[in-house]
Amino acid sequence: MTTVSRRTVLRGSLAAGLAGPALLMGAPARADGPIVKPLPPELFTVFGTNAETRWEAMQGMGYHTPIDRFFVRNHTATPLIDHRTWQLDVHGSGVRRPLRLSYADLRALPTREVSAFIECTGNGRSFFTSQQGQAVTGTAWKLGAVGVARWRGVPLSHVLRLAGVTREAVDVMPVGLDAEWVDGGVNRGHVRRPLPIAKALDDVLLAYEMNGELLPPDHGFPVRVVVPSWIGIASIKWLGSVEVSSEPLSSPWDTNYYRLFGPDYPPEGSAPLTQQVVKSAFELPFPATLASGPQVLGGRSWSGGGRIRHVEVSTDGAATWHRAIPHGVAGGEGWLRWRFPWRPQPGSYELRARAVDEHGHTQPETAEFNTLGYLFDAVVRHPVTVV
């Protein structure tokens, strides 16, 4: 096992500002529940170990989702990890030099910053039932299991090259340090999911900062994986080890889960899911009540397939569609903010928004059914009462 020299550690400590009081304080001794940060009801809908952002809480916010309202997806409880004893082990048949890095070692390496969304694969799951009348299992998210942050860290490709990744390497398996997860009485172990080597060497980040601050506990402190444009389960939090293999790897998170199952799929399901789909959301309560008269509706659209090209809005139940006005620039790995002026009269309405990305991916009227409720991409019918 290769370790980085003390000189590198000291250099990394200085470069990372480890003498700062916020970092030396370390994590709190314990949390009172499965999620550490406050979850005020005006910001979140709580589902046990998970917390969904209320879209109205994004009104007036900038491009990035503030940390205090970024959604939380946990399998178990947020672990409280001391960065001073944390280590990252890189090992397996696909590397020539197994590697062990401390937190200071990692922060001494070349950095990269990316603004990217992370989104739960089941985001929008509840609409399979409410819009399409189909029963699915899992957390009944509406559209708030998504957020865009400015992530800073070390490219995974750099760490893999330090470990001497071989040409024979096929898969890379990041493993989290949260508690082992038990589902239906079966212990599935630590959360982990393989990445193909091509993706691992492309744009994957080992992030230790979020929106210019230290990564908070609920979002993966001290280090998490960020896999731009892919389903959220790929972005493993509380990273503890990375296995690099010359043989294909698997885990329950790409065999039992995070495939499409149902009558239109083989018994083993679809291939493991990777890229996210196109979605749009209004920055409104669900359902919403608005005053009559001039309004400017706000919203955001995003896609795992690339930048959003344009967004259309309907205020009359899809009878007519009109272009929304872009607000700022569309991020290739984030989202496009948009506005739509509206002058409604009192009554009941069903707002809709649909987006098209740069490669022509769009939002259908009906999402493809699967029993676990993944990848809901249909146009959402947003009820609004104007008084």
C-alpha positions as CSV (number, residue, x, y, z in Angstrom):
1,M,0.0,0.0,0.0
2,T,1.6,3.3,-1.2
3,T,1.2,6.2,1.2
4,V,2.1,9.9,0.4
5,S,5.1,11.4,2.1
6,R,5.0,13.5,5.3
7,R,6.3,16.4,3.2
8,T,3.3,16.1,0.9
9,V,1.0,15.9,3.8
10,L,2.4,19.1,5.3
11,R,2.3,20.9,2.0
12,G,-1.3,19.8,1.6
13,S,-2.2,21.0,5.1
14,L,-0.9,24.5,4.3
15,A,-2.5,24.5,0.8
16,A,-5.9,23.4,2.2
17,G,-5.9,25.8,5.1
18,L,-6.2,23.1,7.7
19,A,-5.5,25.5,10.5
20,G,-8.8,27.1,9.9
21,P,-11.1,26.9,12.9
22,A,-14.0,25.4,11.1
23,L,-12.0,22.4,10.0
24,L,-10.1,21.8,13.2
25,M,-13.4,21.7,15.2
26,G,-14.2,18.5,13.4
27,A,-17.7,17.0,13.2
28,P,-20.1,17.1,16.1
29,A,-20.1,14.1,18.5
30,R,-23.4,12.9,17.4
31,A,-26.6,13.7,15.5
32,D,-30.2,13.6,17.0
33,G,-31.6,11.9,13.9
34,P,-30.8,10.4,10.5
35,I,-30.1,13.9,9.1
36,V,-27.8,16.4,10.8
37,K,-28.9,19.8,9.3
38,P,-32.1,21.5,10.3
39,L,-35.1,20.6,8.2
40,P,-37.6,23.4,8.6
41,P,-41.0,22.6,7.0
42,E,-41.0,25.7,4.8
43,L,-37.9,24.2,3.1
44,F,-38.3,20.5,3.2
45,T,-40.7,17.6,3.1
46,V,-39.2,14.8,5.2
47,F,-39.4,11.1,4.4
48,G,-37.6,9.4,7.2
49,T,-33.9,9.4,6.3
50,N,-34.6,11.6,3.2
51,A,-35.6,15.2,2.8
52,E,-37.1,16.7,-0.4
53,T,-36.5,20.4,-1.2
54,R,-39.8,22.4,-1.6
55,W,-39.6,24.1,-4.9
56,E,-41.1,27.3,-3.6
57,A,-38.0,27.5,-1.4
58,M,-35.9,28.1,-4.6
59,Q,-37.8,31.3,-5.5
60,G,-35.3,34.2,-5.6
61,M,-32.3,31.8,-5.2
62,G,-29.4,32.0,-7.6
63,Y,-28.1,29.4,-9.9
64,H,-26.8,27.1,-7.2
65,T,-29.0,25.4,-4.6
66,P,-28.1,26.8,-1.1
67,I,-26.7,24.1,1.2
68,D,-29.5,24.8,3.7
69,R,-32.1,23.7,1.2
70,F,-30.2,21.0,-0.8
71,F,-32.2,17.7,-0.7
72,V,-30.9,14.8,1.3
73,R,-30.9,11.1,0.2
74,N,-29.7,8.7,2.8
75,H,-30.0,4.9,3.0
76,T,-29.3,5.0,6.7
77,A,-28.2,7.9,9.0
78,T,-25.6,10.6,8.1
79,P,-22.3,9.4,9.7
80,L,-20.1,11.8,11.5
81,I,-16.6,11.2,10.3
82,D,-13.4,12.8,11.7
83,H,-11.3,14.1,8.7
84,R,-8.2,13.7,10.9
85,T,-8.4,9.9,10.9
86,W,-10.2,9.5,7.5
87,Q,-8.3,7.6,4.8
88,L,-9.0,6.7,1.2
89,D,-7.8,3.3,0.0
90,V,-7.4,2.7,-3.7
91,H,-6.8,-0.9,-4.5
92,G,-7.7,-3.9,-6.8
93,S,-6.5,-5.9,-9.7
94,G,-6.7,-2.8,-12.0
95,V,-3.9,-0.8,-10.3
96,R,-0.2,-1.4,-10.0
97,R,0.3,0.6,-6.8
98,P,-2.4,0.4,-4.2
99,L,-2.7,3.8,-2.6
100,R,-3.7,5.2,0.7
101,L,-4.5,8.9,1.0
102,S,-5.2,11.1,4.1
103,Y,-7.5,14.1,3.9
104,A,-4.5,16.4,3.7
105,D,-3.0,14.2,1.0
106,L,-6.1,14.5,-1.1
107,R,-6.3,18.3,-0.7
108,A,-2.7,18.6,-1.8
109,L,-3.5,17.2,-5.3
110,P,-4.6,19.2,-8.3
111,T,-8.1,20.5,-8.0
112,R,-11.1,21.0,-10.3
113,E,-14.4,22.7,-9.8
114,V,-17.7,21.9,-11.6
115,S,-21.3,23.1,-11.3
116,A,-23.4,20.0,-11.6
117,F,-26.7,18.7,-10.5
118,I,-27.2,15.6,-8.4
119,E,-30.6,14.0,-8.6
120,C,-32.1,10.9,-7.0
121,T,-33.1,8.4,-9.7
122,G,-36.6,8.3,-8.2
123,N,-37.2,12.0,-8.4
124,G,-40.7,12.5,-9.7
125,R,-41.7,9.0,-8.6
126,S,-45.0,10.0,-7.1
127,F,-46.3,11.2,-10.5
128,F,-46.4,7.6,-11.8
129,T,-49.3,7.2,-9.3
130,S,-50.9,10.6,-9.3
131,Q,-50.7,11.2,-13.1
132,Q,-50.5,7.8,-14.6
133,G,-52.4,5.7,-12.0
134,Q,-49.5,3.2,-11.7
135,A,-48.4,1.7,-8.4
136,V,-44.6,2.0,-7.7
137,T,-42.4,1.5,-4.7
138,G,-40.0,3.8,-3.0
139,T,-39.9,7.3,-1.6
140,A,-42.8,9.4,-3.0
141,W,-40.7,12.3,-4.3
142,K,-42.3,15.0,-6.3
143,L,-39.6,17.0,-8.1
144,G,-37.5,18.2,-5.2
145,A,-34.9,15.4,-5.1
146,V,-32.4,17.5,-7.1
147,G,-30.0,20.3,-6.6
148,V,-27.2,22.0,-8.4
149,A,-24.0,22.9,-6.4
150,R,-20.5,24.1,-7.1
151,W,-18.3,21.1,-6.3
152,R,-14.6,21.4,-5.8
153,G,-12.2,18.5,-5.4
154,V,-9.7,16.2,-7.1
155,P,-10.5,14.5,-10.5
156,L,-10.8,10.7,-9.9
157,S,-8.7,10.2,-13.0
158,H,-5.7,11.9,-11.2
159,V,-6.0,9.5,-8.2
160,L,-6.3,6.5,-10.4
161,R,-3.2,7.5,-12.4
162,L,-1.3,7.9,-9.1
163,A,-2.3,4.3,-8.3
164,G,-1.0,3.1,-11.7
165,V,-4.3,2.2,-13.3
166,T,-3.7,-0.5,-15.9
167,R,-5.0,-0.8,-19.4
168,E,-6.8,-3.9,-18.3
169,A,-8.9,-2.0,-15.8
170,V,-12.6,-2.4,-16.5
171,D,-14.6,-1.1,-13.5
172,V,-14.2,1.3,-10.6
173,M,-16.2,0.8,-7.4
174,P,-16.4,3.6,-4.9
175,V,-17.6,2.4,-1.5
176,G,-19.3,4.6,1.2
177,L,-18.6,4.7,4.9
178,D,-22.2,5.0,6.1
179,A,-23.7,2.1,8.0
180,E,-24.5,-1.1,6.1
181,W,-28.0,-1.1,4.7
182,V,-30.6,-3.8,5.4
183,D,-33.5,-4.2,3.0
184,G,-36.2,-6.7,3.7
185,G,-34.1,-8.4,6.3
186,V,-31.2,-8.8,3.8
187,N,-27.9,-7.0,4.6
188,R,-26.8,-5.3,1.4
189,G,-23.6,-4.0,2.9
190,H,-22.1,-0.5,2.4
191,V,-23.5,1.6,-0.4
192,R,-21.4,1.1,-3.5
193,R,-21.9,1.0,-7.2
194,P,-19.4,0.4,-10.1
195,L,-18.5,2.9,-12.7
196,P,-17.1,1.9,-16.1
197,I,-13.4,2.9,-16.3
198,A,-14.1,5.3,-19.2
199,K,-16.5,7.3,-17.1
200,A,-14.2,7.2,-14.1
201,L,-11.4,8.6,-16.2
202,D,-13.6,11.3,-17.8
203,D,-15.3,13.8,-15.5
204,V,-15.8,12.2,-12.1
205,L,-14.8,14.3,-9.1
206,L,-13.7,13.4,-5.5
207,A,-15.3,16.5,-3.9
208,Y,-14.5,18.0,-0.5
209,E,-16.2,21.4,-1.0
210,M,-19.7,22.4,-1.9
211,N,-20.6,26.0,-2.8
212,G,-17.3,27.2,-1.5
213,E,-17.7,25.6,1.9
214,L,-16.4,22.4,3.4
215,L,-18.7,19.5,2.4
216,P,-21.4,19.3,5.1
217,P,-22.0,15.9,6.8
218,D,-25.3,15.2,5.1
219,H,-23.7,15.8,1.7
220,G,-20.7,13.5,2.2
221,F,-18.1,15.0,4.5
222,P,-15.2,14.6,4.3
223,V,-15.2,13.4,0.6
224,R,-17.9,12.3,-1.8
225,V,-18.0,11.2,-5.4
226,V,-19.6,13.5,-8.0
227,V,-20.6,11.9,-11.3
228,P,-22.0,14.7,-13.5
229,S,-25.2,14.0,-15.5
230,W,-25.6,10.4,-14.0
231,I,-28.2,9.1,-11.6
232,G,-27.6,10.2,-8.0
233,I,-26.7,6.8,-6.6
234,A,-23.4,6.9,-8.6
235,S,-22.3,9.9,-6.6
236,I,-21.3,7.9,-3.5
237,K,-21.2,10.0,-0.2
238,W,-18.7,9.5,2.6
239,L,-16.2,7.8,0.4
240,G,-13.9,5.3,2.1
241,S,-12.4,3.2,-0.7
242,V,-12.2,2.7,-4.4
243,E,-11.7,-0.7,-6.0
244,V,-10.3,-0.8,-9.5
245,S,-10.8,-4.1,-11.2
246,S,-9.7,-5.8,-14.3
247,E,-12.9,-7.8,-14.1
248,P,-16.5,-6.5,-14.2
249,L,-17.8,-5.5,-10.8
250,S,-21.3,-5.5,-9.4
251,S,-23.3,-4.6,-6.3
252,P,-27.0,-4.7,-5.3
253,W,-27.1,-1.1,-6.4
254,D,-26.7,-2.1,-10.1
255,T,-28.4,-5.5,-10.0
256,N,-31.3,-5.5,-7.5
257,Y,-31.8,-1.7,-7.8
258,Y,-31.3,1.0,-10.3
259,R,-32.4,-1.0,-13.3
260,L,-35.8,-0.8,-14.9
261,F,-38.1,-3.7,-13.8
262,G,-41.7,-4.4,-14.9
263,P,-43.8,-6.2,-17.6
264,D,-41.8,-4.6,-20.5
265,Y,-38.4,-5.8,-19.2
266,P,-36.7,-9.1,-18.8
267,P,-36.7,-10.7,-15.3
268,E,-33.3,-9.4,-14.6
269,G,-34.4,-5.9,-15.6
270,S,-32.8,-3.4,-18.0
271,A,-29.1,-2.7,-18.2
272,P,-27.9,-0.7,-15.1
273,L,-29.1,2.9,-15.3
274,T,-26.6,5.7,-16.0
275,Q,-27.6,9.0,-17.5
276,Q,-30.4,11.2,-16.1
277,V,-33.4,12.3,-18.1
278,V,-35.0,15.7,-18.9
279,K,-37.1,17.4,-16.3
280,S,-38.7,20.8,-15.6
281,A,-40.1,22.3,-12.4
282,F,-42.0,25.4,-11.4
283,E,-40.7,27.3,-8.4
284,L,-44.1,27.0,-6.8
285,P,-45.8,25.1,-4.0
286,F,-47.6,21.9,-5.1
287,P,-50.4,22.7,-5.3
288,A,-50.1,26.5,-5.5
289,T,-52.5,29.4,-4.8
290,L,-51.7,32.7,-6.5
291,A,-53.3,36.1,-6.7
292,S,-55.0,37.2,-9.9
293,G,-53.2,39.8,-12.0
294,P,-49.7,40.0,-13.5
295,Q,-47.4,37.1,-12.4
296,V,-43.9,36.1,-13.4
297,L,-43.6,32.3,-13.0
298,G,-40.1,31.0,-12.4
299,G,-38.7,27.5,-13.1
300,R,-35.7,25.4,-13.8
301,S,-35.1,22.6,-16.4
302,W,-32.2,20.1,-16.6
303,S,-31.0,17.1,-18.4
304,G,-28.4,14.4,-18.2
305,G,-28.1,14.6,-21.9
306,G,-26.7,18.1,-22.2
307,R,-27.6,21.8,-22.0
308,I,-31.2,22.8,-22.2
309,R,-32.0,24.3,-25.6
310,H,-35.4,25.8,-24.8
311,V,-38.4,25.5,-22.5
312,E,-42.1,25.8,-23.3
313,V,-44.9,26.5,-20.8
314,S,-48.6,25.8,-21.0
315,T,-51.2,27.5,-18.7
316,D,-54.3,25.9,-20.3
317,G,-53.7,22.2,-19.8
318,A,-51.5,21.7,-22.9
319,A,-53.9,23.3,-25.4
320,T,-51.3,25.9,-26.3
321,W,-47.5,26.2,-25.6
322,H,-45.3,29.3,-25.4
323,R,-41.6,29.8,-25.0
324,A,-40.3,30.6,-21.6
325,I,-37.7,33.4,-21.2
326,P,-34.2,32.0,-20.3
327,H,-32.8,33.6,-17.1
328,G,-29.0,33.3,-17.2
329,V,-27.0,30.7,-19.1
330,A,-27.8,27.0,-19.3
331,G,-25.2,24.9,-17.6
332,G,-24.1,21.8,-19.4
333,E,-24.1,19.8,-16.2
334,G,-26.5,21.9,-14.3
335,W,-29.8,23.5,-15.3
336,L,-31.4,26.4,-17.1
337,R,-33.4,29.0,-15.1
338,W,-36.4,30.5,-16.9
339,R,-39.3,32.9,-16.4
340,F,-42.8,33.1,-17.8
341,P,-45.0,36.2,-17.6
342,W,-48.7,35.3,-16.9
343,R,-51.8,37.4,-16.2
344,P,-54.4,34.9,-14.9
345,Q,-58.0,35.4,-13.9
346,P,-59.5,33.7,-10.9
347,G,-60.0,30.0,-11.4
348,S,-58.3,26.6,-11.5
349,Y,-55.4,25.9,-13.8
350,E,-53.0,23.2,-14.6
351,L,-49.6,24.5,-15.5
352,R,-47.1,22.5,-17.5
353,A,-43.5,23.0,-18.5
354,R,-41.4,20.9,-21.0
355,A,-37.8,21.2,-22.0
356,V,-35.6,20.1,-24.9
357,D,-31.9,19.6,-24.5
358,E,-29.1,20.2,-27.1
359,H,-29.3,16.6,-28.3
360,G,-33.1,16.7,-28.9
361,H,-34.1,14.8,-25.7
362,T,-37.5,16.1,-24.6
363,Q,-40.3,15.3,-22.1
364,P,-43.1,13.0,-23.2
365,E,-46.7,13.1,-22.0
366,T,-46.3,9.7,-20.3
367,A,-43.2,8.3,-18.6
368,E,-42.2,4.7,-19.3
369,F,-43.6,2.6,-16.4
370,N,-41.2,0.6,-14.2
371,T,-42.1,-0.9,-10.8
372,L,-39.4,1.0,-8.9
373,G,-40.5,4.4,-10.3
374,Y,-37.2,5.5,-11.8
375,L,-36.5,8.2,-14.4
376,F,-39.9,9.9,-14.4
377,D,-39.5,12.3,-17.3
378,A,-43.1,13.2,-18.4
379,V,-44.5,16.7,-18.3
380,V,-45.8,17.3,-14.8
381,R,-49.3,18.7,-14.3
382,H,-48.9,21.4,-11.7
383,P,-52.3,22.5,-10.1
384,V,-52.7,26.2,-9.4
385,T,-55.7,28.0,-8.0
386,V,-55.9,31.8,-8.7
387,V,-58.0,33.8,-6.3
